[in-house]
Amino acid sequence: MQIESLSIEELAALRDKVTQALADKIAARQKELSCEAERLGALVTSKPSTARPKRAPKYQKGDAVWSGVGSQPTWVKQHLALGGTLDDLKVSA
């Protein structure tokens, strides 16, 4: 088929045919990808949680609390700098 020999109407019909074929292929691929994304989403969301439980506070001053794990908060450092001890801040059981 020689494109140069086709009329404008024939070219328009050929363009429409190719456009529709491409649109059909794109729609089919989108449907496939949507199914794959749903399966991947199910895999990702079914992972067990690795969150650690909260630790009970060991030290408290007013509303501020600290579990004794990790770096000392500023309020603990300030208390120690002023001559206080950690025993002063212990939460009574």
N, C-alpha and C positions, 0 to 999 in steps of 0.2 A: 504494500500500500504506500503510495507516494502522498505525503502530506500536502505538497504543493498543488496536487491535482484535486484536493477536496474543496468542496464549497464551504462557505461560512457556516451554514446550517449543519453540515456533516462534522466540521471541526467542533462546533458547539456540542453536538451530540456525543462525540468522542470524548471531549473534555468532561462532560457530565458523567459518562460511563466510568472513566478513570477516577474521577472524584468520588463517586459512589463506592467503587471498589476499595479505595483507600479508606474511606470513612468506615466501611464495614470491617476492614482489617484492624483499624484503630479501636473500634468499639469492642471487638473480640479480645484484643490484647488488654484493654482496660479491664474487662471482666475477669480475665485470667489473673492480672496483677491484683485486683481487688480481693479475689479469693486467697491469693498468696499472702497478702497483707493481713487478712483476717486470721489466717493460720499462724503467722508470725506473731501477731498481737496476742493470740491465745497462749503461745509459748512464753512470751515475755511476761505476761501478767500472772502466769501460774507459778512463778518462782516463789519459793518460801521467803518470808521476811527474815532479814538478818539484823533487824533492829535489836539493840540491847535493852534490857529492862532498866528502868530508872533506879538509881541507887538511893537508899535512904539517906537523908542529911545527917551528918555527924556534928557539924558546927553551925551555929546560928547567931546572928546579931540583928535584932529587929526583924525585918522581912527578908533579909538576905540569908541564904543558906548555902552550904558547901558540903559535898559528900566526902571530902578528904582525898579525893582522887584527882590527879592532874595538877596543874599549876594553881598556886594559891591565888584567890581573888584579891583585888586591891584592898578591900575592907579588912581582910585577914592580915595582909602585909602591914597595913597601917596600925592595926591593933598590936601586932608584935613589935613594930617600931616604937610604939609608945610605952613599951615595957610590959605589955600583957602577955599571956600565955595561951596556947591552944586549949588548955583545960578550962580557961575562963569562958570559952565559946562553945564548949561541948553541949550537945543537946541532951537534956535529961530524959532518961528512958521511962 
